[in-house]
Amino acid sequence: MTDAGAADPLLVYRDQFPILARCNYLISNSLGAVPVAAADALRTYYEIWATRGVRAWEDAWWTLVADLGDLVAPLVGARAGSVVFQPNVTLAHAVVFSAFDFHGRRPKVVTDAMHFPSLLYLLKGLEAEGAEIVVVPSDDGVTIETERVIAVIDERTAFVNLSHVLFKSSYVHDIESIAARARSVGALTVIDGYQSVGALPVDVEALGVDVYVGGCLKWLCGGPGAAFLWVRPEVALRLMPRLTGWMSHARPFDFEPVLDRRDDAWRFLHGTPNVSALYAARAGLEVVNRIGPAAIRAKSIRQTARLLELADGRGHRCTTPRDPAQRGGTVALDVPHGYEVSCALKALDIVCDYRPGAGIRLSPHFYTRDDELDGAMDALDEVLASSAWRAFTGRHSAVT
């Protein structure tokens, strides 16, 4: 395949990401490449701390959770002022979940078996508070049937909690249909968009969801410690999280012993934010906003289709939907000795990861060249043919 780089306008951003000069980076589904501008932002963080000390809060730090939220808002179709930052996606969900009482008419929570495990753990914990957790299974380990989700949503349902894009298979849920069903019976939808925002266009109004959570770690190239939360404003006023803190107070510096909760997105805040992570996240958000989700999605569809074509030509099984409307930004290859093969690829500076039940995940992004896809697949074949994967037998990674 001829590299389409000369005709690919998104590659003009490639030089802004230093790691791309040193390796074939196909793991943006796990950790996006860092833009060089993040280094300047972190230096700014240090300088304001070093020169202004505690006055940095009033100069710049105090409103960062909302200032960065306004960079996320256009990426999810939300209004300015309606998105705030959280330290991580699990905590953002926990804040929302803490606003529900499961001892009344709506004890049921609907999710699926392929939801991100951290959130399944959190949901399981709600059983101690009286919640009835209904987990919709997957028959093929790739997709979740929309109708099976819809069928279990009823008048006893408090909320539905799903991943917009499944982390293992990259299957895209039909969130709009599911949200419509939930709305028809008075249930809320709490959606994890970690694998969607930055990889495909998202419009929370068109989807009809009530809560949308995401983070900058992956497709938004913003690093860890920077998640975000949007709650539909008219729904937000009905929710009073028990997991809360001083930043949700209408007058936080009065240090009153009783919470007078704010009536805007800040009502979902709690303790002091991770300020350094917010500085690091800005550069990636600015790049993604500059490019636009539609252009990123168009390239992603083309490159993931190319990966599927290359895999088919080599006889590799893919655990990723073929329909581009149901496929996110990742292609998963279920090859023999998948974990060991992924280690061998990383040793060749082809950066990927492996997930049990899915296989090796390859995730091109707007900065990926077409020839890098071919190179990765050629290397994978060589690793299998030469048994180079055997050198990694018995090794275990705590991260990837």
Secondary structure by P-SEA (a helix, b strand, c coil): ccccccccccccccccccccccccccccccccccccaaaaaaaaaaaaaaccccccccccccaaaaaaaaaaccccccccccbbbcccaaaaaaaaaaaccccccccbbbbcccccaaaaaaaaaacccbbbbbbbbbcccccccaaaaaaaccccccbbbbbccccccccccaaaaaaaaaaaabbbbbbbcccccccbbbbcccccccbbbbbcccccccccccccccccaaaaaacccccccccccccccccccccccccccccccccccaaaaaaaaaaaaaaaaaacaaaaaaaaaaaaaaaaaaaaaacccccccccccccccbbbbbccaaaaaaaaaaaacccccccccccbbbbbcccccaaaaaaaaaaaaaaaaacccccccccccccc
